Amino acid sequence: MATPGSIGALELSSIAVGYKVQDELLKAADVELLIARTICSGKYLIVICGPISDVKSAVSVGERIAEDALIDQLIIPSVSESIFPALGQSVVLSADEVDALGVVETFGGVSIIAAADAAAKAARVTLFRIHVAMALGGKGFCLMTGQVADVEAGVRAAAADARKRGLLASSVVIPRPRPEVFSEYI
């Protein structure tokens, strides 16, 4: 599938219901499954992509099947293309690409995807990691780099999106981080 224009996600409180929702939404629409797995605190996360009409249909089916097990959901019609490599943790930075570091942390897996998209659309930042709720007690975080002013703008936008959902845990901008902070990515 070519890079899709939209993304949908559901976070569920039940693993069993998560498997059922995953099956039903994949049967309901022509979407690609990006993530479907258990996440911390005994939850289940499903992330899909595809044409907006199919993503809307699939998420709608998922919401209906999930009933009370639905914790959070999102649909982003025109998702930033930088979300996909950062979500797949496949971004490799070279030493000359790193500058200021921005970190946004949320209390949920779905909310960090929405926050990262807001950052990518608000500023000239490089998203290089979106970590969704694994080994984090159900939290999520994203990492971005760029010029200080851009990272500040990206972090502000991401934090505002997460705050609007009531799920912002923390956000920071580090203007001149030590190279060791990026050692895993360079």
C-alpha positions as CSV (number, residue, x, y, z in Angstrom):
1,M,0.0,0.0,0.0
2,A,1.3,3.5,-0.8
3,T,1.7,5.9,2.1
4,P,-1.9,6.3,3.3
5,G,-3.5,9.7,4.0
6,S,-5.2,8.8,7.2
7,I,-4.8,6.9,10.4
8,G,-7.1,5.5,13.0
9,A,-6.5,4.1,16.4
10,L,-8.4,2.4,19.3
11,E,-7.2,1.8,22.8
12,L,-9.2,-0.8,24.7
13,S,-9.3,-1.9,28.3
14,S,-9.8,-5.6,27.4
15,I,-7.4,-7.8,25.5
16,A,-10.1,-10.3,24.5
17,V,-12.3,-7.5,23.2
18,G,-9.2,-6.1,21.4
19,Y,-8.9,-9.2,19.4
20,K,-12.6,-9.2,18.5
21,V,-12.5,-5.5,17.5
22,Q,-9.3,-6.1,15.4
23,D,-11.0,-8.9,13.5
24,E,-14.3,-7.0,12.9
25,L,-12.7,-3.7,11.8
26,L,-10.4,-5.5,9.4
27,K,-13.4,-7.3,7.9
28,A,-15.4,-4.0,7.7
29,A,-13.1,-1.9,5.6
30,D,-10.0,-1.9,3.3
31,V,-7.4,-0.7,5.9
32,E,-3.9,-1.8,6.7
33,L,-3.0,-2.9,10.2
34,L,0.0,-1.0,11.5
35,I,-0.1,-2.1,15.2
36,A,-2.3,-4.6,17.0
37,R,-0.9,-5.7,20.4
38,T,-1.3,-5.8,24.1
39,I,0.1,-2.8,25.8
40,C,0.9,-2.1,29.4
41,S,-1.7,-2.1,32.1
42,G,-3.5,-5.0,30.4
43,K,-4.8,-2.9,27.5
44,Y,-4.9,-3.6,23.7
45,L,-3.9,-1.1,21.0
46,I,-5.0,-1.1,17.4
47,V,-3.6,1.3,14.8
48,I,-4.8,1.2,11.2
49,C,-4.2,3.3,8.1
50,G,-5.8,3.7,4.7
51,P,-8.2,6.0,2.8
52,I,-10.2,8.2,5.1
53,S,-13.6,6.7,4.3
54,D,-12.3,3.2,5.1
55,V,-10.5,4.4,8.3
56,K,-13.7,6.1,9.5
57,S,-15.8,2.9,8.8
58,A,-13.3,0.7,10.5
59,V,-13.0,2.9,13.6
60,S,-16.8,3.2,13.8
61,V,-17.2,-0.6,13.7
62,G,-14.4,-0.8,16.4
63,E,-16.2,1.6,18.6
64,R,-19.5,-0.2,18.3
65,I,-18.0,-3.6,19.1
66,A,-15.8,-2.3,21.9
67,E,-18.7,-0.8,23.9
68,D,-17.5,-0.1,27.4
69,A,-14.0,-1.4,26.7
70,L,-13.1,1.6,24.6
71,I,-10.6,3.9,26.4
72,D,-9.7,6.3,23.6
73,Q,-9.8,6.5,19.8
74,L,-8.7,8.8,17.1
75,I,-9.1,9.4,13.4
76,I,-6.6,11.7,11.7
77,P,-7.8,12.4,8.1
78,S,-4.6,13.9,6.7
79,V,-1.9,12.5,8.9
80,S,1.7,13.8,8.7
81,E,3.8,11.3,6.7
82,S,6.5,11.6,9.4
83,I,4.3,9.6,11.8
84,F,4.8,6.3,10.0
85,P,8.6,5.9,10.3
86,A,8.6,7.4,13.8
87,L,5.8,5.0,14.9
88,G,7.8,2.1,13.3
89,Q,10.9,3.3,15.2
90,S,12.8,3.2,11.9
91,V,14.2,6.8,11.9
92,V,17.9,6.9,12.0
93,L,19.5,10.3,12.8
94,S,23.0,11.4,11.7
95,A,25.1,13.6,14.1
96,D,24.5,16.7,11.9
97,E,20.7,16.2,12.1
98,V,20.4,16.6,15.9
99,D,19.8,19.9,17.6
100,A,17.3,20.7,20.3
101,L,15.4,17.7,21.8
102,G,11.7,17.8,22.4
103,V,9.9,15.2,24.5
104,V,6.1,14.9,25.0
105,E,4.7,12.3,27.3
106,T,1.0,11.3,27.6
107,F,-1.0,9.0,29.8
108,G,-2.2,6.9,26.9
109,G,-1.1,5.3,23.7
110,V,-3.6,6.8,21.3
111,S,-3.0,10.3,22.6
112,I,0.7,10.3,21.8
113,I,0.0,9.6,18.2
114,A,-2.4,12.6,18.0
115,A,0.2,14.7,19.8
116,A,3.0,13.7,17.5
117,D,0.9,14.5,14.5
118,A,0.1,18.0,15.9
119,A,3.8,18.6,16.4
120,A,4.8,17.6,12.9
121,K,2.1,19.8,11.4
122,A,2.9,22.8,13.6
123,A,6.7,23.1,13.2
124,R,9.7,22.0,11.2
125,V,10.7,19.2,13.4
126,T,12.0,15.7,12.8
127,L,9.9,13.1,14.7
128,F,12.3,10.3,15.3
129,R,10.4,8.2,17.9
130,I,6.8,7.5,18.9
131,H,6.8,5.0,21.7
132,V,3.3,3.7,22.4
133,A,2.6,2.2,25.9
134,M,5.1,-0.7,26.0
135,A,7.0,-1.0,29.2
136,L,5.7,2.5,30.2
137,G,2.7,1.6,32.4
138,G,0.4,2.5,29.5
139,K,2.0,5.9,28.8
140,G,3.3,7.1,25.4
141,F,6.0,9.5,24.4
142,C,7.4,11.1,21.3
143,L,10.8,12.5,20.6
144,M,11.6,15.3,18.1
145,T,14.6,17.3,17.0
146,G,15.2,20.5,15.1
147,Q,16.1,24.2,15.7
148,V,15.2,25.3,19.2
149,A,12.3,27.6,18.1
150,D,10.8,24.8,15.9
151,V,11.1,22.2,18.7
152,E,9.5,24.6,21.1
153,A,6.6,25.2,18.7
154,G,6.3,21.4,18.1
155,V,6.2,20.6,21.8
156,R,3.7,23.4,22.4
157,A,1.4,22.0,19.7
158,A,1.8,18.4,20.9
159,A,1.3,19.3,24.5
160,A,-1.8,21.4,23.7
161,D,-3.4,18.4,21.8
162,A,-2.7,16.0,24.7
163,R,-3.9,18.6,27.3
164,K,-7.1,19.0,25.3
165,R,-7.7,15.2,25.7
166,G,-6.8,15.5,29.4
167,L,-3.8,13.1,28.9
168,L,-0.7,15.3,29.0
169,A,1.8,13.8,31.5
170,S,4.8,16.1,30.7
171,S,6.7,18.0,28.0
172,V,10.2,19.4,27.8
173,V,12.6,21.1,25.4
174,I,16.3,20.6,25.9
175,P,18.1,23.3,23.8
176,R,21.6,21.8,23.7
177,P,21.4,18.2,24.8
178,R,24.6,16.2,25.4
179,P,25.4,13.9,22.4
180,E,24.9,10.9,24.7
181,V,21.2,11.7,24.9
182,F,20.9,10.8,21.2
183,S,23.4,7.9,21.3
184,E,20.7,5.3,20.6
185,Y,19.6,7.1,17.4
186,I,22.9,8.2,15.8
